[in-house]
């Protein structure tokens, strides 16, 4: 739900940061935050988020992939935890 996603983004970003996101990024980032909050560790969240693509990769460092994704938006694991 869009309102729920907007509320999640408001918890971890400034209003200016959130307003600068494209709709595509807003929806995707909100889902990533949901998964992170349901996961106990960065690695667990990464395995959930990259479950399909990790099967095709030689190296499966999902926590590093997730860390880099969050950093793209100026966020860290600690920022998205409830």
VMD Tcl script that builds the backbone (N, CA, C; Angstrom):
set m [mol new atoms 246]
animate dup $m
set s [atomselect $m all]
$s set {name element resname resid chain x y z} {
  {N N UNK 1 A 0.844 -1.178 0.000}
  {CA C UNK 1 A 0.000 0.000 0.000}
  {C C UNK 1 A 0.893 1.247 0.000}
  {N N UNK 2 A 0.539 2.183 -0.840}
  {CA C UNK 2 A 1.381 3.365 -1.055}
  {C C UNK 2 A 1.549 4.200 0.216}
  {N N UNK 3 A 0.469 4.388 0.956}
  {CA C UNK 3 A 0.556 5.198 2.183}
  {C C UNK 3 A 1.477 4.548 3.210}
  {N N UNK 4 A 1.381 3.235 3.333}
  {CA C UNK 4 A 2.267 2.521 4.254}
  {C C UNK 4 A 3.723 2.677 3.810}
  {N N UNK 5 A 3.974 2.572 2.510}
  {CA C UNK 5 A 5.328 2.741 1.983}
  {C C UNK 5 A 5.858 4.138 2.245}
  {N N UNK 6 A 5.014 5.136 2.055}
  {CA C UNK 6 A 5.416 6.518 2.325}
  {C C UNK 6 A 5.741 6.714 3.802}
  {N N UNK 7 A 4.961 6.071 4.676}
  {CA C UNK 7 A 5.213 6.174 6.117}
  {C C UNK 7 A 6.553 5.535 6.476}
  {N N UNK 8 A 6.870 4.400 5.859}
  {CA C UNK 8 A 8.168 3.758 6.109}
  {C C UNK 8 A 9.320 4.663 5.680}
  {N N UNK 9 A 9.177 5.245 4.511}
  {CA C UNK 9 A 10.236 6.135 4.014}
  {C C UNK 9 A 10.396 7.338 4.934}
  {N N UNK 10 A 9.301 7.872 5.432}
  {CA C UNK 10 A 9.347 9.029 6.329}
  {C C UNK 10 A 10.069 8.703 7.627}
  {N N UNK 11 A 10.066 7.439 8.025}
  {CA C UNK 11 A 10.753 7.039 9.252}
  {C C UNK 11 A 12.268 6.987 9.090}
  {N N UNK 12 A 12.746 6.820 7.867}
  {CA C UNK 12 A 14.191 6.638 7.670}
  {C C UNK 12 A 14.852 7.737 6.839}
  {N N UNK 13 A 14.049 8.612 6.249}
  {CA C UNK 13 A 14.594 9.660 5.375}
  {C C UNK 13 A 13.978 11.005 5.741}
  {N N UNK 14 A 14.667 12.056 5.351}
  {CA C UNK 14 A 14.068 13.382 5.488}
  {C C UNK 14 A 12.994 13.524 4.407}
  {N N UNK 15 A 12.114 14.479 4.581}
  {CA C UNK 15 A 11.067 14.686 3.581}
  {C C UNK 15 A 11.666 15.084 2.234}
  {N N UNK 16 A 12.767 15.834 2.253}
  {CA C UNK 16 A 13.425 16.214 1.000}
  {C C UNK 16 A 14.019 14.999 0.292}
  {N N UNK 17 A 14.635 14.095 1.060}
  {CA C UNK 17 A 15.196 12.882 0.460}
  {C C UNK 17 A 14.084 12.040 -0.171}
  {N N UNK 18 A 13.006 11.841 0.560}
  {CA C UNK 18 A 11.897 11.033 0.054}
  {C C UNK 18 A 11.257 11.685 -1.176}
  {N N UNK 19 A 11.104 12.990 -1.153}
  {CA C UNK 19 A 10.485 13.699 -2.276}
  {C C UNK 19 A 11.331 13.608 -3.546}
  {N N UNK 20 A 12.629 13.417 -3.394}
  {CA C UNK 20 A 13.528 13.346 -4.541}
  {C C UNK 20 A 13.513 11.974 -5.228}
  {N N UNK 21 A 12.840 10.988 -4.612}
  {CA C UNK 21 A 12.812 9.642 -5.179}
  {C C UNK 21 A 11.784 9.528 -6.293}
  {N N UNK 22 A 12.135 8.789 -7.333}
  {CA C UNK 22 A 11.170 8.435 -8.362}
  {C C UNK 22 A 10.170 7.451 -7.770}
  {N N UNK 23 A 9.010 7.373 -8.350}
  {CA C UNK 23 A 7.992 6.445 -7.865}
  {C C UNK 23 A 8.520 5.013 -7.812}
  {N N UNK 24 A 9.234 4.598 -8.835}
  {CA C UNK 24 A 9.811 3.259 -8.890}
  {C C UNK 24 A 10.694 3.005 -7.668}
  {N N UNK 25 A 11.585 3.940 -7.372}
  {CA C UNK 25 A 12.487 3.788 -6.230}
  {C C UNK 25 A 11.734 3.805 -4.904}
  {N N UNK 26 A 10.699 4.606 -4.805}
  {CA C UNK 26 A 9.910 4.691 -3.568}
  {C C UNK 26 A 9.284 3.336 -3.242}
  {N N UNK 27 A 8.667 2.716 -4.232}
  {CA C UNK 27 A 7.998 1.428 -4.029}
  {C C UNK 27 A 9.017 0.347 -3.686}
  {N N UNK 28 A 10.093 0.309 -4.435}
  {CA C UNK 28 A 11.120 -0.707 -4.215}
  {C C UNK 28 A 11.795 -0.527 -2.857}
  {N N UNK 29 A 12.171 0.675 -2.526}
  {CA C UNK 29 A 12.850 0.931 -1.258}
  {C C UNK 29 A 11.930 0.634 -0.074}
  {N N UNK 30 A 10.669 0.971 -0.177}
  {CA C UNK 30 A 9.729 0.670 0.915}
  {C C UNK 30 A 9.649 -0.840 1.148}
  {N N UNK 31 A 9.638 -1.627 0.081}
  {CA C UNK 31 A 9.596 -3.080 0.239}
  {C C UNK 31 A 10.892 -3.599 0.861}
  {N N UNK 32 A 12.007 -3.048 0.462}
  {CA C UNK 32 A 13.297 -3.440 1.046}
  {C C UNK 32 A 13.296 -3.134 2.546}
  {N N UNK 33 A 12.786 -1.990 2.926}
  {CA C UNK 33 A 12.722 -1.628 4.350}
  {C C UNK 33 A 11.839 -2.622 5.108}
  {N N UNK 34 A 10.707 -2.998 4.519}
  {CA C UNK 34 A 9.824 -3.989 5.153}
  {C C UNK 34 A 10.568 -5.304 5.408}
  {N N UNK 35 A 11.269 -5.782 4.394}
  {CA C UNK 35 A 12.017 -7.040 4.526}
  {C C UNK 35 A 13.107 -6.899 5.581}
  {N N UNK 36 A 13.806 -5.788 5.583}
  {CA C UNK 36 A 14.862 -5.558 6.575}
  {C C UNK 36 A 14.293 -5.589 7.991}
  {N N UNK 37 A 13.150 -5.005 8.172}
  {CA C UNK 37 A 12.547 -4.951 9.510}
  {C C UNK 37 A 12.019 -6.303 9.967}
  {N N UNK 38 A 11.734 -7.180 9.030}
  {CA C UNK 38 A 11.273 -8.527 9.364}
  {C C UNK 38 A 12.434 -9.503 9.544}
  {N N UNK 39 A 13.640 -9.068 9.219}
  {CA C UNK 39 A 14.818 -9.936 9.251}
  {C C UNK 39 A 15.668 -9.644 10.470}
  {N N UNK 40 A 16.307 -10.671 10.987}
  {CA C UNK 40 A 17.148 -10.501 12.172}
  {C C UNK 40 A 18.521 -9.936 11.829}
  {N N UNK 41 A 19.014 -10.257 10.641}
  {CA C UNK 41 A 20.358 -9.809 10.257}
  {C C UNK 41 A 20.357 -9.265 8.834}
  {N N UNK 42 A 21.396 -8.544 8.511}
  {CA C UNK 42 A 21.601 -8.038 7.154}
  {C C UNK 42 A 21.684 -9.199 6.169}
  {N N UNK 43 A 22.380 -10.264 6.549}
  {CA C UNK 43 A 22.526 -11.433 5.681}
  {C C UNK 43 A 21.186 -12.101 5.416}
  {N N UNK 44 A 20.370 -12.223 6.449}
  {CA C UNK 44 A 19.048 -12.828 6.305}
  {C C UNK 44 A 18.185 -12.001 5.347}
  {N N UNK 45 A 18.207 -10.699 5.503}
  {CA C UNK 45 A 17.447 -9.819 4.608}
  {C C UNK 45 A 17.955 -9.946 3.178}
  {N N UNK 46 A 19.268 -9.986 3.009}
  {CA C UNK 46 A 19.846 -10.128 1.669}
  {C C UNK 46 A 19.441 -11.425 1.004}
  {N N UNK 47 A 19.459 -12.524 1.757}
  {CA C UNK 47 A 19.044 -13.817 1.196}
  {C C UNK 47 A 17.584 -13.774 0.749}
  {N N UNK 48 A 16.734 -13.114 1.528}
  {CA C UNK 48 A 15.321 -13.001 1.165}
  {C C UNK 48 A 15.148 -12.145 -0.088}
  {N N UNK 49 A 15.809 -11.009 -0.116}
  {CA C UNK 49 A 15.636 -10.067 -1.224}
  {C C UNK 49 A 16.234 -10.567 -2.537}
  {N N UNK 50 A 17.320 -11.310 -2.454}
  {CA C UNK 50 A 18.015 -11.747 -3.669}
  {C C UNK 50 A 17.894 -13.251 -3.883}
  {N N UNK 51 A 16.813 -13.861 -3.415}
  {CA C UNK 51 A 16.646 -15.318 -3.448}
  {C C UNK 51 A 16.765 -15.905 -4.858}
  {N N UNK 52 A 16.242 -15.237 -5.834}
  {CA C UNK 52 A 16.287 -15.778 -7.200}
  {C C UNK 52 A 17.616 -15.490 -7.888}
  {N N UNK 53 A 18.063 -14.264 -7.852}
  {CA C UNK 53 A 19.286 -13.911 -8.573}
  {C C UNK 53 A 20.531 -14.547 -7.955}
  {N N UNK 54 A 20.487 -14.859 -6.665}
  {CA C UNK 54 A 21.659 -15.460 -6.009}
  {C C UNK 54 A 21.944 -16.843 -6.570}
  {N N UNK 55 A 20.941 -17.510 -7.131}
  {CA C UNK 55 A 21.131 -18.840 -7.701}
  {C C UNK 55 A 21.950 -18.795 -8.990}
  {N N UNK 56 A 21.980 -17.658 -9.639}
  {CA C UNK 56 A 22.695 -17.508 -10.907}
  {C C UNK 56 A 24.069 -16.872 -10.747}
  {N N UNK 57 A 24.448 -16.531 -9.540}
  {CA C UNK 57 A 25.703 -15.814 -9.309}
  {C C UNK 57 A 26.778 -16.758 -8.783}
  {N N UNK 58 A 27.992 -16.500 -9.203}
  {CA C UNK 58 A 29.120 -17.290 -8.699}
  {C C UNK 58 A 29.411 -16.927 -7.249}
  {N N UNK 59 A 29.320 -15.649 -6.946}
  {CA C UNK 59 A 29.537 -15.165 -5.585}
  {C C UNK 59 A 28.213 -14.670 -5.031}
  {N N UNK 60 A 27.846 -15.145 -3.849}
  {CA C UNK 60 A 26.545 -14.769 -3.293}
  {C C UNK 60 A 26.707 -13.991 -1.995}
  {N N UNK 61 A 27.315 -12.829 -2.081}
  {CA C UNK 61 A 27.468 -11.976 -0.912}
  {C C UNK 61 A 26.262 -11.039 -0.850}
  {N N UNK 62 A 25.141 -11.606 -0.413}
  {CA C UNK 62 A 23.880 -10.865 -0.408}
  {C C UNK 62 A 23.893 -9.689 0.561}
  {N N UNK 63 A 24.591 -9.833 1.675}
  {CA C UNK 63 A 24.640 -8.728 2.632}
  {C C UNK 63 A 25.371 -7.534 2.033}
  {N N UNK 64 A 26.420 -7.776 1.263}
  {CA C UNK 64 A 27.142 -6.683 0.618}
  {C C UNK 64 A 26.263 -6.021 -0.449}
  {N N UNK 65 A 25.528 -6.822 -1.199}
  {CA C UNK 65 A 24.617 -6.272 -2.211}
  {C C UNK 65 A 23.574 -5.376 -1.554}
  {N N UNK 66 A 23.020 -5.828 -0.439}
  {CA C UNK 66 A 22.006 -5.041 0.268}
  {C C UNK 66 A 22.616 -3.784 0.867}
  {N N UNK 67 A 23.794 -3.907 1.445}
  {CA C UNK 67 A 24.486 -2.739 2.024}
  {C C UNK 67 A 24.698 -1.668 0.940}
  {N N UNK 68 A 25.116 -2.089 -0.245}
  {CA C UNK 68 A 25.351 -1.141 -1.350}
  {C C UNK 68 A 24.042 -0.528 -1.837}
  {N N UNK 69 A 22.978 -1.334 -1.873}
  {CA C UNK 69 A 21.679 -0.816 -2.292}
  {C C UNK 69 A 21.207 0.274 -1.331}
  {N N UNK 70 A 21.292 -0.005 -0.044}
  {CA C UNK 70 A 20.874 0.992 0.948}
  {C C UNK 70 A 21.735 2.247 0.870}
  {N N UNK 71 A 23.036 2.068 0.677}
  {CA C UNK 71 A 23.960 3.208 0.593}
  {C C UNK 71 A 23.616 4.122 -0.586}
  {N N UNK 72 A 23.073 3.546 -1.640}
  {CA C UNK 72 A 22.649 4.336 -2.812}
  {C C UNK 72 A 21.654 5.424 -2.407}
  {N N UNK 73 A 20.908 5.162 -1.322}
  {CA C UNK 73 A 19.925 6.121 -0.835}
  {C C UNK 73 A 20.385 6.812 0.441}
  {N N UNK 74 A 21.666 6.664 0.769}
  {CA C UNK 74 A 22.207 7.301 1.964}
  {C C UNK 74 A 21.782 6.615 3.248}
  {N N UNK 75 A 21.434 5.333 3.161}
  {CA C UNK 75 A 20.953 4.586 4.316}
  {C C UNK 75 A 21.912 3.459 4.694}
  {N N UNK 76 A 21.832 3.025 5.922}
  {CA C UNK 76 A 22.600 1.891 6.421}
  {C C UNK 76 A 21.639 0.934 7.110}
  {N N UNK 77 A 22.108 -0.277 7.389}
  {CA C UNK 77 A 21.285 -1.290 8.053}
  {C C UNK 77 A 20.636 -0.742 9.328}
  {N N UNK 78 A 21.403 -0.055 10.137}
  {CA C UNK 78 A 20.876 0.492 11.398}
  {C C UNK 78 A 19.744 1.501 11.155}
  {N N UNK 79 A 19.795 2.199 10.040}
  {CA C UNK 79 A 18.769 3.212 9.731}
  {C C UNK 79 A 17.400 2.581 9.456}
  {N N UNK 80 A 17.388 1.376 8.892}
  {CA C UNK 80 A 16.129 0.782 8.467}
  {C C UNK 80 A 15.561 -0.198 9.486}
  {N N UNK 81 A 16.250 -0.428 10.558}
  {CA C UNK 81 A 15.748 -1.311 11.612}
  {C C UNK 81 A 14.715 -0.584 12.453}
  {N N UNK 82 A 13.668 -1.313 12.845}
  {CA C UNK 82 A 12.586 -0.692 13.638}
  {C C UNK 82 A 13.037 -0.397 15.031}
}
mol reanalyze $m
mol bondsrecalc $m
mol representation Tube
mol addrep $m
